[in-house]
Amino acid sequence: MRGRLKFMSKSKPKTIADLSFNWTFDFQQSDREFDDAKSEFRKLNDDIHDLVIVKKKYKFFISYSNTSFQVDYFIGDRLTDLIIELDYKIYCLQLDEKVSKLLILDRFELIGKNTFRIHFKE
């Protein structure tokens, strides 16, 4: 399955583009501890947080801008671990004022091999 963020499970593999999320990338939560963020994501996404992800290099685009970034490494192998890494990367973009300070995650769109566009709610 080329170009897919694969989940290792007994069921049919899915990409993050097939999942629904409840998460907000919030610049004002910068003082949130790593473990607190993981716990919060798990509570908000109880049915998907523990999916195992195949580790690869992934590229992400912000839907409303030309801003993109790459994720080469994240600690752990769970969906929660990837989202927390994305949270940090987006926080850095927010800090540099390259993206909005409050971004409510809508969905991921698969746009190429290992490449996703992150869409946000308005």
N, C-alpha and C positions, 0 to 999 in steps of 0.2 A: 504494500500500500504506500505508494510514493506520495510525498507531500502531505502527510497526515501526522498529526501528533497522536501517536498510538497509545492506547491503554492496554495494559496486559491484564486480561481477564478471561474467564471461561466463556463469556458471552461475546457477541460480535464486536470487534474493535470499533471504537468511535473516535472522533476527533473532538477537540474542545468546541469546534463549530457546531456540534450536535447537542451541546449541553446548555441548560439554562442556569444562570448564575444570579446570586444576590450578593453584590459587593459594590462598595463605593471607594474609589481612589480619592482620598481626602487629604489635601495638603495640611490641614489643621490637625490631623492625627499624627503628625511627625514624631511626637513624643511617645507614641504607642510602642510598647515593648514587642519584640519579635514574637515571643510566646503568646502574648495577648492577642496579637493580630492573627496568629494561627488558630487560636481558640475561637476567636470571633468568626473567622471564615468557616470553621467547622460547624459552629452553631447555626450559622445562616445558610449553610449548604450541606446539611446533614446527609442527604442521599447521594452526594457525589464527591465529597471532600477526600475520601480515602482511595479514590481510583489511582492505580499505579500508572505512571507515565514512562514511556521509553525515552531515555535521555538522548537528545540530539541537539544540534544547533538550530535555533528557531529565530525567525525574524518577525517582528511585530510592527505594524503601522498604526498610527493614530488616525481614526476615520476622517476627522475634519481638517487635518493638516498634512503637510509633507513630512512630518516628523516620524522617524522610525528608530528602532533600536534592536539589538540582537541579544538573545539569551543563550549563552554558551554553556552555562553551568548554573545549577541551583542545588542547594543542599537538600538531600532526600530524593525520593522518587514518587511522591504523591502529588495529586492535583493541588492540594493545599500548599505544598512547597513551591510549585511553579507560580501560583497566584501571589504568594508572598514576595517572590522575586520580582514579579511584574509590578507589584505594589511599590517596591523600592525603586525600580527603574522609572516608573511614572512619577513618583515623588521627586526624583532628581530633575525630571523635566518640568515639574511644577515649580520647583525651587528656582530653576533657571528661567521661569516664566515662558516656557515654550508651549505649554498646554494649560488649560483651565485649572483652577484651584480645587474644583469639586467635579468629579467625573463618576457618574453612576453607570456601572457596567451594564450594557444591554446584551451584547453577544460578540462572539468571535466569528469572523468570516474567513474561510480557507480561500486564499487567493493564489497560491502557488505551492511548490514543493517546500515544506517546512516554513511556510510564510502565511501569516494571518493578519487581518485587519481587525482592530478592536473598535467596536461601535459603542457609543454611549447614548444614554437616554437624554432627552432635552429637558 
